[in-house]
Amino acid sequence: MRKSQVPLKQIVGNINKYESYREAWSRIKLAQENHFFLEAITIQESIISDRLISFLSRPEALNPPSKRKNGQFPSLNQLIKQWRSEFPHALQSGSYSDLISAVDQWRRTRNEAIHAIVKSEPGEPTQPIDSFLQKAKEAAEEGEKLTREVCKWCKRGKK
């Protein structure tokens, strides 16, 4: 079921990409409002990965990402490593003193949030649901900020 509205203005350029992003942002907003934080986190990762693939695939890129044998692009972790190889020093952007490090830290937080609902050490209890939900909410909130900043950073790089 579509969550975004049909745009009222004429779209120029890659209409499908525009529509996909419009839908993704609508779903992030609704997921957070309805406490479906894992959905928000998953969409945020998709957007960040897409922006990094686009940036790292530009004509002057040092080492463009290539698809693996299974047809998939590299993982977010691998994309961050490639990004860092192009910017070995802190990459200041918006309120982030090092956007790359912030995205990498969020990637680890995201992994914890996604796996924490039922994963625990053998014989140990899982964390309390309220604790899990709070951590997932925090990851989704930070993920939204980072996703917006990565999008802005990529857009500035195209100009």
N, C-alpha and C positions, 0 to 999 in steps of 0.2 A: 504494500500500500504506500503510495507516494505521500511524503510528509511535507514537501515544499510546494509553494504555489507557482503557477505558471507565470513567468516574468511578464511585466507589462511593457517593458522597453524592448527595442530591437537589439538583438545580441549580434555582435560582430566577432568573428574569429571562430575558435573551436567551440561550437555550440554544445556538443556532447560533454566536453570537459566542464564547461560552465554549469550545465544542468547537473552533472554529477557532484560538483562541489556545492552547489546550492542545496541539493538533497542531503549531502553529507553534513553540512552545517545545521540544517533543520533537524536532522536526526540526533546530532550531538546535543543540541539544545533540549529537545524533547526527552532524550535519554536521561540527561541530568535532572530535569524537572521531575521526572518520574522515578528517579533513583535507580536507573539502569546504568550504573556507572561503568560496568564492563563493556557495554555496547559503545558508550562514549569513548572510552580508552581505545578500543579496537579501531574505531573510525579515525580517531586522532592519529594513531600510528599509521594508518593507511595514507592519510594526507601528508604527514611528515615524510614518509618513505617516497611517495610520489614526487614531492617537491625536491627531495635529495636526488632521486634518480634523474629528474629533469635537469637539475643544476649540474650534476656530475657527468651528464651526457652532452653538455653543450660542446660546440665545435672546438673551442680552445682548451677543453678539459685535459688534464694531464693523463688520467687513467680512467676512461669511461667504464661504468659498470657493465658487465655482460651477463646475460642470462645463464643460469646453470643448465646442466644437461636435462633437467626436468622442466625447463622452460620458465623457471621462476627467477626473478631478480634476486640479488643478494639480500640477506636479512638486514634488519634495521641496524644491528650491531656492525655488520660489515660496511654498510653505507656510511655510518658515523666514522668508522676508521678511515674510509676513503676521503670523507669530508675533511677530517683532521689532517690527512696527508697533504691536502691543498692549503690548509691554514694551520701550520704547526704551532702558532702562537694564539693567545686568547683572541676570540672573535667577538668583539663587543657589538651588541645589537639591542636596541630598546633598553629595557631595564636589566638586561643580562650582561654581566662583565665578560662571560664566555659562553656564548650560545651553544657551541658544540658540547661543552662539558655539561651544560644544563640539560640538553637533550639526552645525552648519555646517562646522566643520573636519573632522569625521568624514565628512560628505557628500563633501567633496573627496578625502579619503583613499580612500573607497569607490570613487569614480570612477576614481582611479588604479589601485586594485587590480583592479577589474573589467576595465579595458582593457589592463592591463600584460602579460597573458600573451603576446600576439602583436603588440601595437602598438609601433611604433618609427618614428623619423624615416626617411624614404626613404633607402635605402642603408646604414642603420645597423643593427647587430644588436639583437635584443631583449635585455632584461636576463636574466641567468642565472636558470634555473628556481628554484634554491634561494632566490635573492633575492626573486623574485616570491612564492613560497610563504610566506616569512617575513613579507613586507609584508601579504599577504592574511590570514595568521594574526593579526597584530597588529590589522588592521582589524576582523576578526571578534571578537576579544577586547574591544576598545574598543567596538565596536558593541553587544555584549551588555550591557555596563555602561550605556551610554547609553540603550539601549532600555528596560532595567529602570527607569532613573531617569525617563525620559519617562513611562512608564506610571504610576509612583508619583506624579509631579508632577500628571498629569492626574487621577488618582484623588483626590488631596488637593483639587484644584480643584472637584470635584463635591460635596464635603462642606460 
